[in-house]
Amino acid sequence: MKKIFIYSAVLLSLMASFSACKKTIDKNYNNPELSTKPIVSGFFTAMLNSDRVRPAYWNLRTFFFPQISVYAQTTTFDNVSTAYKHRDDYIGQYWSDFYYPSGNGSGPMAVYRAMQASYAALSKSDQADQLVYMEAAKIVLAERAAKMIDMWGDIPFTQAGSLETTSTIKNPVFDDSKTLYNSLISDLNEAATYFAGVKLAGNVQSAFNKADILNNGSVLKWQAYANSARLRLLMRISNVDEATAKAAVTTMLSNPTAYPLVDGGNNGSYSPLSSDILLQPLTTTTNSTLSSALVEIDSYWAPDYKLNKVMLPSNDPRIRVMFDKYGQTVSGKFVPNKTYRAMPISYGSGQQDTAFFKYSIVDSATFLNNIKMPGIVITASEVNFLKAEAYERWGLGDASAAYNTALKQSITFYYYLNSIGQGTEVAPTTTEINTFLANSNINYSLAADQTHKLALIYTQKWLHFGFLQSDEAWAEYRRTKYPALTFPVETATDYQNPPTRLLYPTVETGYNTNYSTVKAKDTRTTKIFWDVK
């Protein structure tokens, strides 16, 4: 099992190996019509090419499923005394993968700093051609840095990557999480503004198309990505700084032409492939990484709250592409269970081991064996759930319509995943979907008051995120306190309950002398600044 011990000040100490990678990338993505001087497009592609975004085995098996997914209850887990205890080495590897690109991630911080250095060395004319990469990279860095804050709070950022920008190594300070979050929101707005007005020359557009493995060079999708990521962050701070969030969100939602979003055109039967921000799997992928990651640590059973408490009572049409009834082999013949149902979360590990075959598991075509599963960045369903919340809280629009659109888009999205996984499930009819939306358990118009309406929005958004976006599900669960999950109280000392944040890993605390400034806040019960409910 690989272990990498390096802290965020060092970043690219293995400069020789990274330089070799850079030369290969530059060769592959060099555009002969542009300058032959070092360009940033190769770095940009490397920044996008991340196994911390794709549903790669290592990210899911070591970080999401045994930790983040457990805290968000988006997967099942072995109900043992140490269920909520984190693995410092796994946490440290995720942390390091944000700061430098020698692990399982793309090292967006280090790569962005390298892009800045290369960009600064270009002529003015070359800088004009390469600016599109810097603005797109700014969006990616902001979106991923926000995830780091959502999990840890204060993080090194403004001074991180000094080796790339100043050729010096220094211990980076931990930036205040609230201040940095607001700065990231501003960065996203600046990038969206750039993409709203940019007109790329033909040769520049051609090169951008080739280097952009996320949005295929679509300027409009980058603008929508920036706006949607900003909407996500604004709603996340909306309970702690409602005035700022409300003002910015009102401006965005009142002018969809100026602020396009990843909302699928507000069409329930939209195209996820063309609308959503999805990082496609590598073309060399021949085996599903989900199967091993899910099965190895018993994360493949259907989650209790999701299936038993939310989906089954409303006869949710997503059930048949999300889950399999499962069963057992009797006298050499497999006998499937008669109904969908999830194992109760209250079962202890011994009971789990003997009764698991009686309960549903995640679907094989949609998840377990799906070699075409993309990395999910932002989907139309999430954006419409965000709009529904804003409409409901601040009277900005039709919350019910946005909520119903988000539900329809979630159905479309999961049937899309099933189809690319060679699934054969027939999409629900309009009648079936309308019957589902009318069910009293999820019907927006039947909710008694605003509290119950928001509970529907929050719960359904959590359900839509699922285990593929466990980081977002955990963040929203802590922010909204929905759904109303119940967690078994475990017996391990100091780990009886899930944490409200991750502890800093020793790869940072053991080397960064500035850790002393945040040490007092480095507890499992310290809340992220936006967690005020």
C-alpha angles and dihedrals in degrees: 000000000000120000123189119190112190132118133227097261092064098047102154104024087139088067096154095059092044091048089054090052090048092052090053092048093047090051092049096047102031113129110210089206090065131061117301089220117107107296131199099226093089092052089049093055090048090051091055094045098084133152087200087067100038115067091257122170098245096049093048098038098047106026115019106034102041094039125006095036090048092053091048092040090228090133134029121253141191106276097227132139093263097045093121098040114113127224109236094203093052092044089048093052092053090047092049092047089064093053104042136014104235097095135051095304131063095248094237094187096054094040092050091051089050089051090052091052093048092045093051090055094056127096119258092257093049090047089056090055094044098045092092090066093050093051094047091047089051089060093050093047093048093049093049095042089054088058089055091052091047089058104035110015112217112038136174107262121129093050097033115111097033091149091065098044104034104015089239132108118226136160104259119226121240106251118223105261098223094048092046092047090055089048091053090050088053091048091053091051092050092050092047090051090051093051091046091063108026121115110190122210114244096255092045092049090049092052092045091051089056097045096043105085092167106053102010093239096302107155090193093054091051090051091049091046091054093046093047094048088049091050089052093052094043092054089047091059093039095101094051099036105020096161094058094043095046094049094049095042092048090055092049099045095043092059111039091166092061093037109039114188137199089258102128091243086292087283118140093209094049128146111260092193094058099033110035127074101247130162106218121223120258113273089237092063110122102157132051113250091196097068098062094038092053100040101042094068101027096257094134101082116104110265113250101227095040097052105023101036104031115018105035096049090054096041088237113204090214091070095084094055096038099047145032121212091228120192142175141277114255120185090343094310126104111236114195121217114260097232143019113260137145128232111257112257088225092071114113120229093264093052090045091055094053101037104038095103090064092065140068125266133199115285116270099214096044096042124354099054101021107126092175096059108138128213107260116224104159131345134197091243093059091049093052091048087053090049090048091054093049092047092050097046099040105024094242099140148325105325094181093055093048091048093050091046090051091052093049090048091050089054090049091048096053093045087051090054089049092051095051087049088059092255119160101206112135114234115250118264123246088255092053092049093048090049089051092050090049093053110120092231093065105016107128097203091054094055109116099228145340093287091058092043092053089046089058092050094047095045095048092047090052089050091050093051092055120163094316089069099029091144092060092041091053093047093050093044090056093044098047102023088227140161097042095241125183118212125196111244107239128208104228109116111258091003103076093120138026116274127249091221139006122263117243110261122244090244084075105027093049095057113020108085090199089070087091089072092062101028094103090058094046098103133118091241099050109111127227109250093255093051100094106134 
